[in-house]
């Protein structure tokens, strides 16, 4: 069993173990476009995709008030068919979360760490 297969199995197992904490969210990717002076925007959000995430909080020592703010969350997502980026957003219940940053930590897209902010 290769390292990627092992990591994939571990990520899958984590989502099973923490099933009570897995939340289904409606994820929307932002697509860059040309500037529209009427709307004041330069792109639009694509149709929503449903993904599962596990929310976790940052440790107190990680919160610097700038890069990571007090109410930021870390959303863990696995096996995404797209690359999350800082202009995206998702909705969980009625809360809208804006993606601040996203990183797969070198896992080749198996497990994404997505920093989000309301």
Rosetta blueprint (number, residue, H / E / L):
1 X L
2 X L
3 X H
4 X H
5 X H
6 X H
7 X H
8 X H
9 X H
10 X H
11 X H
12 X H
13 X H
14 X H
15 X H
16 X H
17 X H
18 X L
19 X H
20 X H
21 X H
22 X E
23 X E
24 X E
25 X E
26 X E
27 X E
28 X E
29 X L
30 X E
31 X E
32 X E
33 X E
34 X E
35 X E
36 X E
37 X L
38 X L
39 X L
40 X L
41 X E
42 X E
43 X E
44 X E
45 X E
46 X L
47 X L
48 X L
49 X E
50 X E
51 X E
52 X E
53 X E
54 X E
55 X E
56 X E
57 X E
58 X L
59 X L
60 X H
61 X H
62 X H
63 X L
64 X L
65 X L
66 X L
67 X L
68 X L
69 X L
70 X L
71 X L
72 X L
73 X E
74 X E
75 X E
76 X E
77 X E
78 X E
79 X L
80 X L
81 X L
82 X L
83 X L
84 X L
85 X L
86 X L
87 X L
88 X L
89 X E
90 X E
91 X E
92 X E
93 X L
94 X L
95 X E
96 X E
97 X E
98 X E
99 X E
100 X E
101 X E
102 X E
103 X E
104 X L
105 X L
106 X L
107 X L
108 X L
109 X L
110 X L
111 X E
112 X E
113 X E
114 X E
115 X E
116 X E
117 X E
118 X L
